[in-house]
Amino acid sequence: MTDGCFCGDPKPATAPDDEEMELALLAKALAHPARVRILRILLAREGCYCGQLVDELPLAQATVSQHLKVLKDAGLIYGEIDGPRVCYCAHAERVARLAELARGIAGPALAGSRR
């Protein structure tokens, strides 16, 4: 007895391709709401120092710094040294790439919902 759901024959498992690995890396970097917020702040500005981000977030400076490191390691942001401080900026091309990869997943689902 089935519940009316049929997905067809399962396909053999394969290793993730390069795009899947890239999307997973970027998605993991955004897997915390604070990092999503930081990225949004940086996208809305030309640049921002860590202290300015701390002023906008309910987080300690060390916590914000750790979130910045995760975003930087994924290539979503970069830092420019400005004396003793670092000015962080969103990496627009990497953010656009993230959107492109996400559309690749959602594409089939979105195409089916346009009726």
Backbone bond lengths (Angstrom), bond angles and torsions (degrees), N, CA, C in turn:
res aa  C-N    CA-C-N  psi(-1)  N-CA   C-N-CA  omega(-1)  CA-C   N-CA-C  phi
1 M - - - 1.455 - - 1.524 108.44 -
2 T 1.317 116.68 134.28 1.456 120.58 177.49 1.509 109.44 -114.71
3 D 1.310 115.08 165.42 1.464 119.84 178.75 1.527 111.58 -95.74
4 G 1.337 116.75 15.53 1.454 121.07 179.14 1.516 113.28 90.41
5 C 1.322 117.60 0.68 1.450 121.35 -179.70 1.521 108.88 -99.23
6 F 1.331 116.21 127.96 1.449 119.97 178.30 1.513 108.99 -139.59
7 C 1.301 116.39 119.51 1.467 121.80 -177.76 1.513 112.40 -102.15
8 G 1.295 118.55 1.41 1.460 120.87 -177.90 1.517 110.20 86.45
9 D 1.316 114.96 -174.18 1.456 119.87 -179.66 1.526 109.82 -72.56
10 P 1.333 116.43 136.34 1.468 118.19 178.69 1.523 110.34 -67.06
11 K 1.306 114.59 144.01 1.458 120.24 177.25 1.526 108.00 -89.56
12 P 1.322 116.94 149.86 1.467 118.51 178.59 1.526 110.44 -62.73
13 A 1.310 115.36 145.18 1.461 120.88 179.12 1.524 109.46 -67.37
14 T 1.328 114.57 138.53 1.463 120.27 177.38 1.521 108.88 -129.56
15 A 1.304 115.74 161.13 1.459 120.49 176.63 1.525 108.93 -69.76
16 P 1.324 117.06 148.35 1.463 119.04 178.78 1.531 111.09 -62.15
17 D 1.327 116.02 143.37 1.458 119.03 176.84 1.533 109.77 -85.24
18 D 1.320 116.32 178.16 1.466 120.95 -175.92 1.529 112.37 -60.54
19 E 1.322 117.50 -40.90 1.463 120.39 179.75 1.523 111.37 -65.97
20 E 1.318 116.95 -39.48 1.466 119.95 177.95 1.528 110.83 -64.77
21 M 1.318 116.42 -40.09 1.469 120.36 178.14 1.535 110.42 -65.69
22 E 1.324 116.19 -41.76 1.468 120.46 179.62 1.521 110.82 -64.09
23 L 1.324 117.32 -45.09 1.462 120.81 178.95 1.523 110.65 -63.14
24 A 1.320 117.41 -41.73 1.459 120.44 179.30 1.523 111.22 -61.43
25 L 1.327 117.40 -41.74 1.454 121.39 178.72 1.531 110.91 -62.42
26 L 1.332 116.43 -46.16 1.461 120.39 -179.48 1.529 111.47 -67.67
27 A 1.321 116.44 -41.19 1.467 120.23 179.44 1.527 110.92 -64.24
28 K 1.314 116.55 -39.55 1.464 120.23 178.53 1.529 110.51 -62.19
29 A 1.334 116.36 -37.88 1.463 119.96 178.92 1.525 111.44 -64.32
30 L 1.319 117.51 -27.41 1.464 121.47 179.76 1.523 112.73 -100.46
31 A 1.311 116.50 16.05 1.469 120.82 -174.76 1.522 113.49 -80.64
32 H 1.313 118.01 13.52 1.462 121.52 176.25 1.529 107.75 -132.66
33 P 1.320 117.71 134.17 1.469 120.00 -177.28 1.540 113.32 -57.94
34 A 1.312 117.70 -31.93 1.473 119.63 179.18 1.526 110.63 -65.71
35 R 1.323 117.33 -37.18 1.463 119.90 179.23 1.527 110.93 -70.68
36 V 1.315 117.00 -35.95 1.467 120.35 175.27 1.531 108.60 -61.83
37 R 1.312 116.72 -45.02 1.470 121.19 -179.65 1.520 111.06 -63.92
38 I 1.326 117.37 -43.81 1.464 121.25 178.56 1.524 110.04 -59.50
39 L 1.321 116.65 -45.57 1.461 119.82 -179.81 1.529 110.70 -62.64
40 R 1.306 117.32 -41.22 1.469 120.57 178.11 1.523 111.28 -62.06
41 I 1.320 116.41 -42.52 1.468 120.60 178.38 1.525 109.83 -61.30
42 L 1.317 116.52 -46.41 1.462 120.37 -177.77 1.529 112.03 -67.66
43 L 1.313 117.39 -33.86 1.460 120.52 177.28 1.532 111.41 -67.61
44 A 1.321 116.25 -28.95 1.465 120.86 -178.44 1.531 112.57 -82.63
45 R 1.330 117.06 -10.52 1.470 121.68 -177.06 1.520 110.13 -127.05
46 E 1.307 114.80 165.28 1.461 119.09 175.39 1.517 111.33 -77.15
47 G 1.309 117.44 -27.51 1.463 122.02 -179.42 1.508 109.90 -175.89
48 C 1.316 115.28 163.80 1.453 119.70 -175.54 1.528 109.29 -158.86
49 Y 1.319 116.86 136.25 1.459 121.01 175.13 1.525 109.43 -84.68
50 C 1.313 115.47 157.03 1.462 120.55 -179.43 1.526 111.11 -54.73
51 G 1.323 116.69 -43.99 1.472 120.64 -179.50 1.515 112.84 -59.46
52 Q 1.334 116.65 -35.92 1.455 120.05 177.46 1.523 111.00 -67.25
53 L 1.323 116.45 -37.14 1.461 120.14 176.75 1.520 110.85 -67.06
54 V 1.325 116.63 -41.19 1.465 121.19 178.44 1.529 110.08 -58.41
55 D 1.341 116.31 -38.61 1.468 120.25 179.35 1.525 112.08 -64.62
56 E 1.328 117.67 -25.71 1.464 121.18 -177.51 1.522 114.15 -96.73
57 L 1.318 116.70 -10.49 1.461 120.50 -176.25 1.523 110.41 -118.81
58 P 1.315 116.99 148.17 1.464 119.92 178.64 1.537 111.43 -84.44
59 L 1.340 115.60 49.16 1.460 120.93 -175.24 1.516 110.19 -132.69
60 A 1.311 115.94 154.02 1.455 121.51 176.27 1.524 110.20 -70.17
61 Q 1.325 115.83 157.17 1.461 121.03 -179.11 1.515 111.05 -58.24
62 A 1.312 118.53 -41.37 1.468 121.67 -179.49 1.527 111.04 -63.46
63 T 1.311 116.78 -37.15 1.464 120.99 179.31 1.529 110.40 -68.86
64 V 1.321 117.04 -43.54 1.464 120.54 177.55 1.530 109.53 -61.83
65 S 1.314 117.25 -42.16 1.466 120.97 178.73 1.524 111.40 -59.97
66 Q 1.321 117.12 -40.36 1.461 120.58 178.75 1.528 110.91 -65.44
67 H 1.325 116.36 -42.05 1.471 119.64 177.60 1.533 110.82 -64.10
68 L 1.328 116.99 -39.30 1.461 120.49 176.97 1.524 110.70 -61.45
69 K 1.319 116.89 -39.43 1.468 121.23 179.22 1.524 110.90 -61.75
70 V 1.323 117.23 -43.73 1.466 121.07 179.79 1.530 110.18 -62.13
71 L 1.324 116.28 -45.64 1.467 120.32 179.52 1.530 111.36 -64.93
72 K 1.324 115.96 -38.52 1.469 120.32 179.49 1.528 110.56 -68.37
73 D 1.322 117.31 -42.89 1.468 121.03 179.09 1.528 111.66 -60.50
74 A 1.335 117.04 -31.50 1.470 121.24 178.79 1.531 111.68 -83.32
75 G 1.324 116.93 -6.89 1.451 120.58 179.19 1.515 114.94 82.74
76 L 1.338 117.26 8.77 1.457 120.04 -179.30 1.524 112.40 -79.13
77 I 1.329 116.48 -22.33 1.462 121.39 175.97 1.518 108.17 -136.32
78 Y 1.320 115.53 165.51 1.455 120.85 173.99 1.520 107.61 -141.95
79 G 1.317 115.84 162.26 1.454 120.68 -178.81 1.512 111.49 -123.07
80 E 1.319 115.61 138.65 1.459 123.25 175.74 1.525 107.10 -110.91
81 I 1.328 116.99 124.59 1.456 120.87 179.91 1.518 108.66 -71.20
82 D 1.322 115.08 128.47 1.462 122.71 179.68 1.526 107.11 -130.58
83 G 1.331 115.76 85.68 1.463 120.13 -175.06 1.512 109.43 66.66
84 P 1.331 116.59 -129.01 1.469 119.01 -179.25 1.533 113.84 -82.48
85 R 1.338 115.83 -2.88 1.464 119.65 -176.61 1.523 110.60 -114.31
86 V 1.326 114.87 167.92 1.458 121.30 175.58 1.524 107.97 -119.89
87 C 1.324 115.44 129.08 1.459 121.55 176.06 1.531 107.01 -94.86
88 Y 1.310 116.75 119.81 1.466 121.85 -178.36 1.520 110.46 -95.67
89 C 1.331 115.04 141.25 1.462 122.18 178.97 1.525 108.64 -135.73
90 A 1.327 115.52 150.26 1.463 120.03 173.72 1.522 108.63 -73.21
91 H 1.309 115.95 142.97 1.465 121.48 176.55 1.526 105.90 -93.96
92 A 1.336 115.29 94.06 1.470 121.32 -171.29 1.526 112.84 -56.65
93 E 1.325 117.76 -38.34 1.465 119.81 -178.87 1.526 111.45 -65.74
94 R 1.340 116.90 -38.69 1.473 119.79 179.19 1.529 110.56 -70.43
95 V 1.322 117.47 -36.84 1.463 120.49 177.28 1.526 109.66 -65.35
96 A 1.326 116.72 -40.35 1.470 120.35 176.59 1.526 110.43 -63.68
97 R 1.321 116.58 -38.28 1.471 120.50 177.89 1.525 110.48 -64.05
98 L 1.328 117.03 -41.62 1.461 121.26 176.54 1.525 110.17 -58.11
99 A 1.323 116.83 -45.46 1.475 120.55 179.31 1.518 111.07 -62.29
100 E 1.315 116.09 -40.84 1.473 120.59 179.03 1.531 110.99 -62.87
101 L 1.323 116.41 -45.20 1.466 120.20 179.71 1.522 111.28 -64.88
102 A 1.331 116.61 -39.72 1.466 120.32 179.25 1.524 110.76 -65.93
103 R 1.329 116.51 -38.48 1.474 119.58 176.60 1.526 110.75 -63.29
104 G 1.330 116.39 -30.69 1.458 120.46 177.79 1.520 112.17 -63.01
105 I 1.311 116.80 -32.12 1.466 120.80 176.57 1.524 109.68 -78.44
106 A 1.317 115.92 -47.26 1.458 121.08 -173.75 1.521 112.60 -77.44
107 G 1.327 117.79 -19.50 1.460 121.37 -176.40 1.510 115.12 -46.65
108 P 1.353 118.01 -55.79 1.466 118.57 -179.71 1.520 113.24 -61.42
109 A 1.326 117.29 -37.46 1.456 120.17 -179.36 1.534 110.31 -70.02
110 L 1.331 116.31 -39.99 1.460 119.93 179.59 1.523 111.19 -68.03
111 A 1.333 116.62 -38.83 1.462 119.75 179.47 1.521 110.99 -62.64
112 G 1.339 117.44 -36.86 1.453 121.64 -179.84 1.513 113.30 -72.57
113 S 1.358 117.57 -21.19 1.462 119.70 -177.31 1.516 112.78 -91.47
114 R 1.315 118.11 -4.84 1.468 121.51 -179.54 1.523 109.96 -91.40
115 R 1.277 116.69 85.17 1.467 121.04 -179.23 1.484 110.54 -122.00
